[in-house]
Amino acid sequence: MTDPNAIQPSELDQLPDRDPEETAEWQASLDAVARAAGPHRAAYLMRRTLERAEGTGVALPKLLETDYVNTIPTSAEPAVDGDLEMEQRIAAWNRWNAAAMVTRSSKYGVGGHIATFASAAWLYETGFNHFFRGKEGDGSGDQLYIQGHASPGIYARAFLDGRLNESHLDHFRRESGGNGLPSYPHPRRLPWLWEFPTVSMGLGPLSAIYQARFNRYLTNRGIKDTSASHVWAFLGDGEMDEPESTAALALAAREELDNLTFVINCNLQRLDGPVRANFKIVQELEAQFRGAGWNVVKTLWGTAWDELFQLDTTGALVRRLREVPDAQIQTYQTRDAAYIRQDFFGADPALAEMAKLLSDDKILECFHTSRGGHEVRKVYAAYRAALAHKGAPTVILAQTVKGHTLGEGFASKNANHQMKKLTVDEFKGMRELLGLPIKDSEFVDGVVPYGHPGADSPEVRYLQERRAALGGPAPARRVHPVAPLPAPAEKPFTAFDKGSGSQNVATTMAFVRLVKDLVRDKETGKRWVPIVPDEARTFGMESLFPSLGIYSPKGQTYEPVDRDQLMYYKEARNGQILNEGITEAGSMADFIAASTSYATHGETMIPFYIFYSMFGWQRTADQMWQLGDQLGRGFLIGATAGRTTLTGEGLQHADGHTPVIAATNPASLTYDPAFAYEIAVIVREGLRRMYGEPRPGEDQDVFYYLTVYNEPLPQPAKPAGLGIDEGIVKGLYRFNTAESAGLTPAANAPRIQLMGSGTAIHWALKAQALLVEEWGVAADVWSATSWTELRRDAMEADAALLRGEERVPYVRQALQGAEGPVLAVSDYMRQVPDQIAQWVEQDWASLGADGFGLSDTREGARRHFGVDAESVVVAALAQLARRGEVKATAVKEARERYGL
C-alpha cells in the first residue's frame, strides 16, 4: 500500500513540469528497459544519454563516474606520427639504465627507486618524443613537473642524449664530490636540468596549477605571451592523498586553465601497499576531478583487452571490472590463468562463457601487462585529447603496473617501492625481455653495465631529431640573459628618513606605503606582484585596489557594492594584485611561480607576499623550502608579527617563533626591522641583491623574510653617521646612547647595552629612560635588525678560522668597546636573540615571549611574558647586580615598585 505521506518523485523537483505526460513516457520507457533487458542495460542507457547531453551542451549535473574502461576507444585513436619501433628501443635503453643506476648506487647504501619509472616510462617517453616543448624554440617552452621517484628514468634519457655521462650516473645520490646527481628533482642541486622540485607533500600538483595560472597572468598583463606554453604535472595515485595535491582543483577549472594537464600514474600502489585496497582509486579520482570541473581522460587498458570488450555483449565484463577492488587487480597481476579464470571470470555465468573463448596466454597478457599506460598509442591519444580540449584543464588517469618489465620479483609486489636493486640474473632476464644487445661478458665482477647504442646510433639521432623539432632538450632549466633591473628612484626609500613626526605609524603601513610608491616606478613598477590571502584590508592595502586592480581572467562582470567609494574593490583582466582568498598554500604557490619567472619565462618579476606571520612559516614552511630549492627571489612579509602585538587574538594567533623556522632555511634572509627607515634600507638592498648587479661571490638566489607590526608607534628619524645602512643590512647597529638620547647619567654610572628587534626596541627605549632616571644606570640601545644574519656571518667566520683565515664576526666588531653586559629583548621566544650569544664577548642575557600566546591587551601580554619596559629594567639591574655594579637590593626594590 502506498504511503500517502511519502514524497512523490515529482515533488523532488521544484521546477514546474510543463508536460507531465511526456515525463511519464520517458519514465515508462526506462522501466520497460529495466524489465526486459535488466537494470544493467537501463543504467548503461542512462549513462550514454547523460554523456550525450553533456557533449551537446545541455545544462545537466555532470556524470561523476564513467565505466572502468578507456575514455578514447581504440577506433578513435589517432595515428602516432613517429617510428614506434625506434621509440621502443629508446625506451628499452632508458629502462635498463635507470635500473642499472639505482642498482649500482645501492652498494653505497644511498637507496633509490626503480619501480616507479618502470611503470611510468611510456608516460614520459611519449611526451618527450611527441609533445613536450623545449626552451630553444619560440616562447618559454612547456613546464614539466616530473614525479620525483621517476628521476632515474629522466637521468637515463639525459645519458642517452649525451647530456650526462657514466660518471654522473655512478654518482646518483652522491653529490658531495661535485659530479653527482640529486636523488629527486632539485633545481638548486642541478640547475641546468630541473626546473621544479616535486617530491614533497603534494606540492608538485599545487605548484603546477598556480604555474599555469601565473602563465595566464603574464599574458593578460601584457608582460609576455605564454599562450604556447603548456604545464604538464606527473603524479602518483598515492600522492593524491596529500591535501595539497587537490587543494586548487576548483581554481584550475574556474579559471579555465586548459594550458594544464595532470598525468596521474595509477599503478594502484603507494609506498607500502595498495592505494585503495578495498575500493577503486581511478574511479575516486575521476569523480573528484569531474566534480571540480576538469576534463577527465581514462587510459586504463591496452589493446589486448579489445577482444574481451568485443565479446562483452551483456556488459558483464564492464560490470565486473567496476566491482573488483584495486587490491584484487594487483593480485591478478601476480597469479596464474587458472586463478583468474576462477576468481574473475567465475563470478558471472556470462563471463565464464567468455573465458572459454580465451587462451591462458591471452588471459595472462590482459591481466599481467596490458595497461593503457604501457602503450604509446593509448598515451599518445590521451595527450592529443588533452591538448585539444578547451575551456578546462585535463587530467589523464593512466593505469600501469608498478615494476613493469623488472621481472616477476618486482611487478605489483607491495614491497617494490623499497626494493633497490636487481640481481644479475634478473638483469639478464630484463635484457631478454627488452631485446637489448648487452653481452654476458659485460657483467664484470657482478656489476651490471650501463648500456648505450652509440652517440651516432639511429636511436640517439632519432631522439635528438625529435627533441630538436620540439624546441630542444627537456627537461631543462634556462636562465635567460636578462639585464639587471634598474634601481628605482631614491625618493621612496628616503620618505621616512626624517621620521613620522607626531603621527604614529605601524611598520606594516610603512612597508605598504613604500611598495605603493615603488609600483609607480616607470621602469620596474609593472614587475611587482602583490600577493595577499584575502587580508588586504587588514594590512591597509585597499588603496591599491583601484590603482592596480585585482587579477581576474574574467575581469569584473558585476558592479561592486562599494563602486561609489574611492578605494572600491576593482577586479580586472590585467589586474596586478593576486588576492587569493583564504589559502596560504595557494598564495605561496603563486609566490613561487612569480619568484622564478626570471628562469621559467625570462621575465623578472618582484613578488611580495604579505600574510599573518604566524600563518606563514608554521603553515607553509615546506613551500618555503620548495621556494629555496627552486631558486626563487622576492619578499615574504610576515605582518601582524610578534607574540604580543596582535591584541586579543589569543594562543594560536600569537607568533613567537617564525624567525626560528625561517632561520632553518638557508635561502631565507630574515629581518625583524624596528623602524620604517630600516624597512626601506632592507628592501632597497634586497632589490639590488636579487634583481640588480650582483657583487663578486654574492648569491642572488635568495628571498627576504621581513616581519612587520600592526602597532602604530612613533617612527624616529634615521640616525646620522656612517655605517648605519651597513649595520641595518648586516643585522646590528647602535641606535643611540644614553647621552645621545638626551638623558644625563652620572659620569661614573654603570652601563648596560640593550639590544632589541622589531617592536621590542620601543620597550628597550622606555627602559633606557627608566634606568637613567630612576636607577642611575646608563643604557645604550641597539637595533638588531637580523639575529639570523648575525649568526650566519659568525658561522662563516668560524669556518674561515678552520681554513686558517683570520676573520672577526660582525657582531663582535660592532660591539667592540661597548661597556657593560648585553641584554637582548625580543617579541619572540628567547631562542631568536640567543642565536648570537656565543659570539658576544660581553656578559649575555636575553628576554623573550616563550610559551603559548594568550588573549589580552598588548600591555597585559607583555607583562605576562616579562618583556615590557619595567621587566627589562629589572633584568638589567639583575645583570648589573651579579657583576657587583649595583646593589642586590635594587633588583628587589624594582620588582616591588613595578609590581612584578
C-alpha positions in Angstrom: 0.0 0.0 0.0 1.4 3.4 -1.0 2.3 5.7 1.9 0.2 8.9 1.4 2.8 10.9 3.3 5.7 9.7 1.2 7.4 12.2 -1.1 6.4 11.6 -4.7 9.1 11.8 -7.5 7.5 14.9 -9.0 7.9 16.6 -5.6 11.7 16.2 -5.7 12.0 18.9 -8.4 10.9 22.5 -7.5 10.7 23.4 -11.2 7.2 23.0 -12.7 6.7 20.1 -15.2 5.2 21.7 -18.3 4.5 18.3 -19.8 3.8 15.6 -17.2 2.6 13.2 -19.9 5.9 13.4 -21.8 7.8 12.9 -18.5 5.7 9.8 -17.7 6.6 8.4 -21.1 10.3 8.7 -20.5 10.0 7.1 -17.1 7.9 4.3 -18.6 10.5 3.7 -21.2 13.2 3.3 -18.6 11.0 0.9 -16.6 10.4 -1.2 -19.7 14.1 -1.5 -20.5 14.8 -2.5 -16.9 12.2 -5.2 -17.1 13.1 -6.5 -20.5 16.9 -6.2 -20.5 17.7 -5.8 -16.9 18.8 -3.0 -14.6 22.4 -3.0 -16.0 21.1 -2.2 -19.5 18.9 0.5 -18.2 21.9 2.0 -16.3 24.0 1.8 -19.5 21.4 3.7 -21.5 21.1 6.4 -18.8 24.9 6.9 -18.7 25.1 7.2 -22.5 22.2 9.6 -22.5 23.8 11.8 -19.8 27.1 11.8 -21.7 25.3 12.8 -24.9 23.6 15.6 -23.1 26.9 16.8 -21.6 28.5 16.6 -25.0 25.8 18.7 -26.7 25.8 21.4 -24.0 22.6 20.5 -22.3 22.7 22.0 -18.8 22.7 19.0 -16.5 24.7 18.0 -13.5 27.9 16.2 -14.6 28.2 12.4 -14.5 30.9 12.0 -12.0 31.9 8.4 -12.9 32.1 6.5 -16.1 32.7 2.9 -16.7 36.0 1.4 -15.8 37.2 1.5 -19.5 39.2 3.8 -21.7 37.7 7.2 -22.5 39.1 7.0 -26.0 38.1 3.8 -27.8 40.7 2.1 -30.0 38.8 3.1 -33.1 39.2 6.8 -32.3 42.9 6.7 -31.5 44.9 9.0 -33.9 47.9 7.6 -35.7 51.2 8.3 -34.0 53.5 10.5 -36.0 56.7 8.6 -35.3 58.7 5.4 -35.6 57.2 3.2 -32.9 59.8 0.5 -33.2 62.6 3.1 -32.8 60.8 4.6 -29.7 60.5 1.1 -28.3 64.3 0.6 -28.5 65.0 4.0 -26.9 62.6 3.3 -24.1 64.3 -0.1 -23.5 67.7 1.6 -23.1 66.3 4.1 -20.7 64.6 1.4 -18.6 67.8 -0.5 -18.4 70.0 2.4 -17.4 67.5 3.6 -14.8 67.5 0.2 -13.2 71.3 -0.1 -13.5 71.9 3.3 -12.0 69.9 2.6 -8.9 71.3 -0.9 -8.5 74.9 0.2 -8.8 74.3 3.0 -6.3 72.8 0.6 -3.8 76.2 -0.7 -2.9 76.8 2.6 -1.2 73.6 2.3 0.8 72.1 5.5 -0.7 68.9 4.0 -2.0 66.9 4.9 -5.0 63.6 3.9 -6.6 63.3 1.5 -9.5 59.6 0.6 -9.8 58.0 4.0 -10.3 59.8 4.8 -13.6 59.3 1.2 -14.7 55.6 1.8 -14.5 55.6 5.3 -16.0 58.2 5.0 -18.7 55.8 5.4 -21.6 54.0 8.3 -20.0 57.3 10.2 -20.1 58.8 8.8 -23.4 55.6 9.6 -25.3 55.8 13.2 -24.1 59.4 13.6 -24.8 59.1 12.2 -28.3 56.0 14.0 -29.3 54.6 16.7 -27.0 56.9 18.4 -24.5 58.2 21.7 -26.0 61.7 22.7 -25.2 63.3 26.1 -24.3 65.1 26.7 -27.6 62.0 27.3 -29.7 59.6 30.2 -29.6 58.2 31.3 -26.2 59.1 29.6 -23.0 58.5 26.0 -23.9 56.5 23.7 -21.6 56.8 23.4 -17.9 57.3 19.8 -16.7 56.7 18.7 -13.1 58.4 15.3 -13.0 57.3 12.8 -10.4 60.3 12.6 -8.0 60.6 8.9 -7.7 60.9 8.6 -11.5 64.1 10.7 -11.6 66.3 7.7 -12.6 64.5 7.4 -15.8 64.9 11.1 -16.6 68.6 10.8 -15.9 68.8 7.7 -18.1 67.3 9.7 -21.0 69.7 12.6 -20.4 72.5 10.0 -20.5 71.3 8.6 -23.8 71.1 12.1 -25.5 74.6 13.0 -24.3 73.8 15.4 -21.5 75.1 13.1 -18.8 77.9 10.5 -18.7 78.6 7.3 -16.8 80.4 9.2 -14.1 77.2 11.2 -13.5 75.1 8.1 -13.3 77.6 6.4 -10.9 77.2 9.3 -8.6 73.5 9.2 -8.3 72.6 10.3 -4.8 76.2 11.0 -4.1 76.7 14.8 -4.7 79.5 15.8 -2.3 82.2 15.1 -4.9 80.7 17.7 -7.2 79.8 15.4 -10.1 76.7 13.7 -8.6 73.0 13.6 -9.3 70.5 14.6 -6.7 68.0 12.0 -5.6 65.0 13.9 -6.9 64.3 17.0 -9.0 66.2 19.7 -7.1 67.0 22.8 -9.2 69.4 24.2 -6.6 71.5 21.0 -6.9 71.2 20.6 -10.7 70.1 24.0 -12.0 70.6 23.3 -15.7 68.2 20.3 -15.8 65.5 20.6 -13.2 63.0 23.4 -13.1 60.6 22.3 -10.3 61.1 20.5 -7.0 58.2 17.9 -6.8 58.9 15.3 -4.1 57.5 16.9 -1.0 54.0 16.8 0.5 52.0 17.0 -2.8 53.5 20.4 -3.6 54.1 19.5 -7.2 50.5 19.4 -8.3 49.6 22.5 -6.3 52.5 24.4 -7.8 51.7 23.2 -11.3 48.2 24.7 -11.1 49.5 28.1 -9.9 52.2 28.0 -12.5 49.6 27.5 -15.3 47.6 30.3 -13.7 50.7 32.6 -13.5 51.4 31.9 -17.2 48.0 33.4 -17.9 48.6 36.3 -15.5 51.7 37.2 -17.5 49.8 37.1 -20.8 46.8 39.1 -19.5 49.0 41.7 -18.1 51.0 42.1 -21.3 54.3 41.0 -19.7 54.8 38.0 -22.0 52.7 35.9 -24.3 52.8 32.5 -22.8 49.9 31.0 -24.8 52.1 28.4 -26.4 53.3 27.1 -23.0 51.7 24.0 -21.5 52.1 22.8 -17.9 52.4 19.0 -17.5 52.3 17.6 -14.0 53.2 13.9 -13.5 51.8 12.5 -10.3 51.3 9.2 -8.5 47.9 8.0 -7.4 49.1 7.6 -3.9 50.4 11.2 -3.9 46.9 12.4 -4.5 46.1 11.6 -0.8 48.0 14.7 0.1 45.5 17.5 0.7 47.8 19.9 -1.2 47.5 17.7 -4.3 43.8 18.5 -4.7 43.7 21.8 -2.9 43.4 24.0 -6.0 41.4 21.8 -8.5 38.5 24.2 -8.4 40.7 27.2 -9.1 42.1 25.5 -12.2 38.6 24.7 -13.5 37.1 28.1 -12.5 39.8 29.9 -14.5 39.6 27.5 -17.4 43.3 26.6 -17.3 43.3 24.5 -20.5 47.1 25.1 -20.5 47.4 22.5 -17.8 47.4 18.7 -17.8 47.8 16.3 -14.9 49.1 12.8 -15.7 48.4 10.5 -12.8 50.2 7.2 -12.9 47.6 4.9 -11.5 49.7 1.8 -10.7 47.4 1.3 -7.7 50.3 1.2 -5.3 51.5 3.7 -2.7 54.7 3.2 -0.7 53.6 0.2 1.4 50.7 -1.3 -0.4 47.6 -0.6 -2.4 46.3 3.0 -2.7 42.7 1.9 -2.3 42.8 -1.7 -1.4 39.0 -2.2 -1.0 38.0 0.5 -3.5 39.0 1.9 -6.8 41.3 4.9 -6.9 40.7 5.6 -10.6 37.0 6.0 -10.1 37.5 8.1 -6.9 39.9 10.4 -8.7 37.6 10.6 -11.8 34.7 11.7 -9.6 36.8 14.2 -7.7 38.2 15.8 -10.8 35.0 15.8 -12.8 33.2 17.2 -9.8 35.7 20.0 -9.7 35.1 20.8 -13.4 38.1 19.1 -15.1 38.1 17.2 -18.3 38.9 13.5 -17.5 40.6 11.0 -19.8 40.9 7.5 -18.6 43.6 5.4 -20.2 43.3 2.1 -18.4 43.5 -1.0 -20.7 45.9 -1.9 -23.5 44.9 -3.2 -27.0 44.9 -6.8 -25.7 41.7 -6.0 -24.0 39.9 -5.0 -27.2 39.0 -8.7 -27.9 37.5 -9.1 -24.5 35.4 -5.9 -24.8 34.1 -7.0 -28.2 32.9 -10.3 -26.6 31.1 -8.4 -23.8 27.7 -8.3 -25.3 25.9 -8.3 -22.0 28.0 -5.7 -20.1 29.1 -8.4 -17.7 32.9 -7.6 -18.2 32.4 -3.9 -17.6 30.3 -4.6 -14.5 33.0 -7.0 -13.1 35.8 -4.5 -13.8 33.8 -1.9 -11.9 33.3 -4.0 -8.8 36.7 -5.7 -8.4 38.7 -3.7 -5.9 42.2 -2.4 -6.7 44.0 -4.9 -4.4 42.4 -7.8 -6.2 43.5 -6.3 -9.6 47.0 -6.4 -8.2 46.6 -10.0 -7.2 45.5 -10.9 -10.7 48.8 -9.4 -12.0 50.7 -12.0 -9.9 48.6 -15.1 -10.3 48.2 -17.8 -12.9 45.5 -18.1 -15.5 43.6 -20.8 -13.6 43.2 -18.5 -10.6 42.0 -15.6 -12.8 39.5 -17.9 -14.6 38.0 -18.9 -11.3 38.1 -15.7 -9.4 37.4 -13.1 -12.0 35.5 -14.9 -14.8 33.8 -17.4 -12.5 31.9 -14.6 -10.7 29.4 -14.3 -13.5 28.0 -17.0 -15.9 28.3 -14.7 -18.9 32.0 -14.2 -18.0 32.5 -17.9 -17.5 31.3 -18.4 -21.1 33.6 -15.7 -22.4 36.6 -17.2 -20.6 36.1 -20.5 -22.6 37.0 -18.5 -25.8 40.2 -17.2 -24.3 43.6 -18.9 -24.1 45.6 -18.9 -21.0 48.2 -16.7 -22.7 45.5 -14.2 -23.7 44.3 -14.0 -20.1 47.8 -13.6 -18.7 48.6 -10.9 -21.3 45.5 -8.9 -20.4 45.8 -9.2 -16.6 49.6 -9.1 -16.2 50.8 -6.5 -18.6 48.3 -4.9 -20.9 47.6 -1.5 -19.5 46.9 1.7 -21.2 49.8 3.5 -19.6 52.2 0.9 -21.2 51.2 1.6 -24.8 52.4 4.5 -26.9 49.1 4.6 -29.0 47.0 4.9 -25.9 49.1 7.5 -24.2 49.5 9.5 -27.4 45.8 9.6 -27.9 45.3 10.8 -24.4 47.8 13.6 -24.7 46.3 14.7 -28.0 42.9 14.8 -26.4 44.3 16.9 -23.5 45.8 19.5 -25.8 42.7 19.6 -28.0 40.3 20.2 -25.1 39.5 23.8 -24.5 37.9 25.6 -21.6 39.1 23.3 -18.7 42.2 21.6 -17.5 42.6 17.9 -18.2 43.6 15.0 -16.0 44.8 11.7 -17.6 44.3 8.7 -15.4 46.7 6.2 -16.8 46.7 2.7 -15.4 50.0 0.9 -15.2 51.8 -1.9 -13.4 54.4 -0.8 -10.8 57.7 -2.5 -11.6 56.7 -3.3 -15.2 59.5 -5.1 -17.1 61.6 -5.6 -14.0 60.5 -9.2 -13.6 58.1 -11.2 -11.6 60.0 -10.3 -8.4 59.0 -6.7 -8.8 55.8 -6.3 -10.7 52.9 -5.3 -8.4 54.6 -6.5 -5.2 53.7 -4.5 -2.2 57.4 -4.1 -1.2 58.7 -2.9 -4.6 59.0 0.7 -3.5 61.6 -0.4 -1.0 63.4 -2.8 -3.4 66.5 -1.0 -4.6 68.3 -3.4 -6.8 68.1 -6.3 -9.3 70.3 -9.4 -9.3 72.5 -10.2 -12.2 70.1 -12.9 -13.3 67.2 -10.5 -13.1 69.0 -8.1 -15.3 69.7 -10.8 -17.8 66.0 -11.7 -17.8 65.2 -8.0 -18.3 67.7 -7.8 -21.1 65.9 -10.6 -23.0 62.5 -9.0 -22.4 63.7 -5.7 -23.7 65.8 -7.1 -26.6 68.9 -5.3 -25.7 72.3 -6.3 -27.2 74.2 -6.5 -23.9 76.6 -9.4 -23.6 77.2 -11.6 -20.6 80.9 -10.6 -20.7 79.9 -7.0 -20.0 78.9 -8.0 -16.4 82.3 -7.6 -14.8 82.6 -8.9 -11.2 78.9 -9.0 -10.9 78.4 -5.3 -11.8 75.6 -4.5 -14.2 76.9 -2.4 -17.1 75.3 0.7 -18.5 74.0 0.4 -22.0 74.3 2.9 -24.9 73.8 2.3 -28.6 76.4 4.9 -29.5 76.4 8.7 -29.9 75.8 8.3 -33.7 73.4 5.4 -33.5 69.9 5.6 -35.1 68.3 5.7 -31.7 70.3 8.7 -30.5 69.8 10.5 -33.8 66.1 9.9 -33.7 65.9 11.1 -30.1 67.8 14.2 -30.8 65.9 14.9 -34.0 62.6 14.6 -32.2 63.8 17.0 -29.4 65.1 19.5 -32.0 61.7 19.6 -33.7 60.1 20.2 -30.3 62.4 23.0 -29.3 65.5 21.4 -27.7 66.3 19.2 -24.7 63.8 18.5 -22.0 63.6 18.7 -19.1 65.9 21.8 -19.0 66.2 24.9 -16.9 67.4 28.1 -18.6 68.2 31.4 -17.0 67.9 33.8 -19.9 70.4 36.6 -20.2 68.2 39.3 -18.8 69.6 42.8 -17.9 69.5 43.7 -14.3 66.5 45.8 -13.3 67.3 49.4 -12.9 67.2 50.7 -9.4 64.1 52.6 -8.6 64.3 56.3 -7.8 65.7 57.1 -4.4 62.8 59.2 -3.1 60.5 56.3 -1.9 63.4 54.9 0.2 64.0 58.2 2.0 60.4 59.0 2.8 60.8 58.0 6.4 64.4 59.2 7.0 63.1 62.2 8.9 60.7 60.1 10.9 56.9 60.3 11.2 56.8 63.4 13.4 53.7 63.4 15.7 52.0 60.7 13.6 52.1 57.1 14.9 52.7 54.6 12.0 52.8 50.8 12.2 55.7 49.2 10.3 53.1 47.2 8.3 51.7 50.5 6.9 55.3 51.8 6.3 56.0 48.8 4.1 52.7 49.1 2.2 53.4 52.8 1.7 56.9 52.0 0.4 55.5 49.5 -2.1 52.7 51.8 -3.2 55.4 54.3 -4.2 57.6 51.6 -5.9 54.9 50.2 -8.1 54.6 53.7 -9.6 58.2 53.5 -10.9 58.1 53.7 -14.7 60.8 51.1 -15.2 60.1 48.5 -12.6 56.6 49.2 -11.2 54.8 46.8 -13.5 57.0 43.9 -12.4 55.8 44.0 -8.8 53.4 41.2 -8.0 51.5 41.9 -4.8 50.1 38.6 -3.3 47.7 38.5 -0.3 45.5 35.8 1.1 42.2 37.7 1.5 43.5 40.1 4.2 44.4 43.1 2.1 42.3 45.5 4.1 43.8 44.2 7.4 47.2 45.2 6.0 46.0 48.6 4.7 46.3 47.6 1.1 42.8 48.6 -0.1 44.2 51.8 -1.6 46.0 49.5 -4.2 42.7 48.0 -5.4 41.5 50.8 -7.8 45.0 51.7 -8.9 46.5 48.3 -9.5 43.4 46.1 -9.8 42.9 42.6 -8.6 43.7 40.0 -11.2 40.8 38.1 -12.6 40.9 36.4 -16.1 37.2 37.3 -16.5 37.6 40.9 -15.4 34.7 42.3 -13.4 31.4 41.0 -14.5 29.4 42.7 -11.7 29.1 46.2 -10.2 31.0 46.2 -6.9 29.0 47.1 -3.9 31.5 49.8 -3.0 31.8 51.3 -6.5 31.0 54.8 -5.3 33.9 54.8 -2.8 37.4 56.0 -3.5 39.0 52.6 -2.6 36.5 50.3 -4.3 37.0 46.6 -5.0 38.2 46.5 -8.6 38.9 43.3 -10.5 40.5 43.4 -13.9 41.8 41.0 -16.5 45.1 42.9 -16.4 45.0 43.4 -12.6 48.3 43.3 -10.8 47.3 42.1 -7.3 46.8 38.4 -6.7 44.2 38.3 -3.9 44.0 34.6 -3.4 41.2 34.1 -0.9 41.8 32.2 2.3 44.7 30.0 1.1 48.2 30.5 2.4 49.3 27.4 0.4 47.9 28.9 -2.8 49.5 32.2 -2.1 52.8 30.6 -1.6 52.4 28.7 -4.9 51.7 32.0 -6.6 54.8 33.4 -5.0 57.0 30.6 -6.2 55.7 30.9 -9.8 56.3 34.7 -9.8 59.7 34.5 -8.0 61.1 32.0 -10.6 59.7 33.7 -13.7 63.2 35.1 -14.4 64.2 31.5 -15.3 60.9 30.0 -16.4 60.0 32.8 -18.8 63.0 35.1 -18.9 60.8 37.8 -17.3 62.0 39.2 -13.9 59.1 39.7 -11.5 59.2 41.1 -8.0 56.7 39.3 -5.9 55.8 40.3 -2.3 53.5 38.1 -0.3 52.1 39.6 2.8 50.4 37.4 5.4 49.7 37.0 9.1 53.2 36.0 10.2 52.0 33.0 12.3 50.0 31.6 9.3 53.0 31.8 7.0 56.0 29.8 8.1 54.2 27.5 10.5 51.6 26.5 7.9 53.6 26.5 4.7 57.3 26.1 5.7 57.6 23.2 3.3 56.8 25.5 0.5 59.4 27.9 1.7 61.9 25.1 1.3 60.5 24.4 -2.2 61.0 28.1 -2.9 64.6 27.9 -1.8 65.1 24.8 -3.9 63.6 26.4 -6.9 65.9 29.4 -6.6 63.1 31.9 -6.1 63.6 35.6 -5.4 61.2 38.0 -3.7 59.9 39.4 -0.4 57.9 37.5 2.2 56.2 39.8 4.6 55.1 38.5 8.0 52.6 41.1 9.1 50.9 41.5 12.5 54.1 39.8 13.7 55.3 39.1 17.3 53.7 37.3 20.2 52.2 40.4 22.0 51.4 42.8 19.2 48.1 41.3 17.8 45.8 42.2 20.6 43.1 39.9 21.8 43.5 37.2 19.3 45.0 34.5 21.6 47.0 31.4 21.6 47.0 30.3 18.0 47.4 33.8 16.5 50.4 34.8 18.6 53.6 34.5 16.7 56.6 33.9 18.8 58.5 31.6 16.6 58.5 32.3 12.8 62.1 33.7 12.8 63.2 30.4 14.3 61.6 28.5 11.5 62.9 30.9 8.9 66.4 30.6 10.3 66.4 27.0 9.3 66.1 27.9 5.6 69.5 28.7 4.1 67.9 30.7 1.3 65.9 33.0 3.6 67.3 36.3 4.7 65.3 37.0 7.8 64.9 40.5 9.2 62.9 41.9 12.1 63.1 45.7 11.5 62.0 48.1 14.2 61.6 51.3 12.2 60.2 52.4 8.9 63.6 53.7 7.6 65.1 50.2 8.3 62.5 48.6 6.1 63.4 51.0 3.3 67.1 50.2 3.6 66.4 46.4 3.7 64.0 46.5 0.7 66.4 48.6 -1.3 69.2 46.2 -0.6 67.0 43.2 -1.5 66.2 44.8 -4.8 69.8 45.3 -5.5 70.9 41.9 -4.5 68.2 39.9 -6.1 67.5 41.9 -9.2 70.5 44.3 -9.7 74.2 43.8 -10.4 75.5 41.0 -8.1 78.7 41.6 -6.2 81.5 39.1 -6.6 80.6 35.8 -4.8 77.1 37.0 -3.9 74.2 34.6 -4.2 71.3 36.2 -6.0 69.0 33.2 -5.5 67.7 34.2 -2.1 64.5 35.6 -0.7 63.8 38.0 2.1 61.5 37.5 5.1 60.6 40.7 6.9 58.4 40.8 10.0 56.3 44.0 10.3 53.9 45.1 13.1 50.4 46.5 13.2 51.1 48.6 16.3 51.0 52.3 15.5 54.1 53.9 17.1 56.2 57.0 16.5 58.8 56.4 13.8 62.0 58.1 14.7 64.3 59.8 12.2 67.2 57.8 10.8 70.4 58.4 12.9 73.1 60.4 11.3 76.5 59.0 10.8 78.4 56.5 8.6 77.7 52.8 8.7 74.0 52.9 9.6 72.8 51.3 6.3 75.6 48.7 6.5 74.6 47.9 10.1 70.9 47.6 9.1 71.8 45.1 6.3 74.2 43.1 8.4 71.9 42.9 11.3 73.0 45.3 14.1 73.8 49.0 14.7 73.8 51.3 17.7 70.6 53.3 17.6 71.6 55.7 20.4 73.5 56.1 23.6 72.0 57.3 26.9 73.7 60.6 26.2 72.6 61.0 22.6 69.0 60.2 23.7 69.1 63.4 25.8 69.4 61.6 29.1 72.0 62.6 31.7 73.6 59.7 33.5 76.3 60.3 36.1 79.8 60.2 34.7 80.7 57.0 36.6 77.2 55.4 36.2 77.2 51.7 35.5 76.4 51.0 31.8 74.5 48.3 30.0 73.8 47.6 26.3 70.1 47.0 25.5 69.6 45.1 22.2 66.1 44.9 20.7 64.5 43.9 17.4 61.1 44.8 15.9 58.6 46.3 18.2 60.7 45.3 21.3 63.0 48.2 20.7 60.3 50.5 22.0 60.3 48.7 25.3 64.1 49.0 25.3 63.9 52.7 24.7 61.4 53.2 27.6 63.6 51.0 29.8 66.6 53.1 28.8 64.9 56.2 30.2 63.7 54.4 33.4 67.2 53.1 34.1 68.8 56.5 34.0 66.0 58.5 35.7 65.1 56.0 38.4 68.2 53.8 39.0 71.2 55.8 37.8 72.2 53.3 35.1 73.3 54.4 31.6 72.0 52.3 28.8 72.8 52.3 25.1 70.2 50.9 22.7 71.0 48.7 19.7 68.7 47.8 16.9 69.2 44.1 15.9 67.5 44.0 12.5 68.5 40.4 11.9 69.6 37.9 14.5 69.8 35.3 11.8 72.2 37.2 9.5 74.4 38.0 12.5 74.6 34.3 13.3 75.3 33.3 9.7 78.1 35.8 9.5 79.6 34.5 12.7 79.4 30.9 11.5 81.1 31.9 8.3 83.9 33.5 10.4 84.2 30.2 12.4 84.5 28.3 9.1 87.2 30.7 7.9 89.2 30.1 11.0 89.2 26.4 10.4 90.7 27.2 6.9 93.4 29.3 8.6 91.9 32.6 7.7 91.6 35.4 10.3 88.1 36.9 10.4 86.2 38.6 13.2 82.4 38.1 13.2 80.5 41.3 12.5 78.6 41.2 15.8 81.9 41.2 17.7 83.2 44.1 15.6 80.0 46.1 16.2 80.1 45.6 20.0 83.8 46.1 20.4 84.4 48.5 23.2 80.8 48.6 24.3 80.7 48.9 28.1 78.9 46.6 30.4 76.8 43.5 29.8 74.3 42.9 26.9 70.6 42.4 27.5 68.7 41.3 24.4 64.9 41.6 24.2 62.5 40.3 21.5 58.8 39.8 21.0 59.8 36.2 20.1 61.0 33.3 22.1 64.4 33.8 23.6 65.9 31.3 21.1 65.7 34.1 18.5 68.2 36.5 20.1 70.1 33.7 21.7 71.3 32.7 18.2 74.2 35.0 18.6 75.0 34.6 22.3 78.2 32.5 21.8 79.8 35.3 19.7 79.1 38.2 22.1 82.2 38.8 24.3 80.2 40.8 26.9 78.1 39.1 29.5 74.9 38.0 27.8 71.3 37.7 28.9 68.0 37.7 27.0 64.3 38.2 27.4 61.6 36.8 25.1 58.0 35.7 24.8 58.3 32.0 25.4 55.3 29.7 25.8 51.8 29.8 24.4 50.2 33.1 23.5 47.2 34.5 25.3 44.4 36.9 24.7 45.0 40.3 26.4 45.9 43.9 25.8 49.4 44.5 24.5 50.5 45.8 27.9 48.9 42.8 29.7 50.6 40.3 27.4 54.0 41.9 27.7 53.8 42.0 31.4 52.7 38.3 31.4 55.8 37.3 29.3 58.1 39.6 31.2 59.2 41.7 28.2 57.7 45.1 28.9 59.9 48.0 29.8 59.7 47.5 33.5 60.7 43.9 33.1 63.6 44.9 31.0 64.7 47.3 33.8 64.5 44.5 36.4 66.5 42.2 34.2 69.1 44.8 33.5 69.5 45.6 37.2 69.9 41.8 37.9 72.7 41.6 35.4 74.5 44.5 36.9 73.9 43.2 40.4 75.6 39.9 39.5 78.6 42.0 38.4 78.6 44.0 41.6 77.8 47.2 39.8 74.5 47.9 41.5 73.2 46.8 44.9 71.4 43.5 45.0 68.6 45.2 46.9 67.9 47.3 43.8 66.5 44.3 42.0 64.0 43.5 44.8 63.1 47.2 45.1 62.5 47.4 41.3 60.3 44.3 41.3 58.2 45.7 44.1 58.0 49.2 42.5 56.8 47.9 39.2 54.5 45.2 40.6 56.4 42.3 39.0 
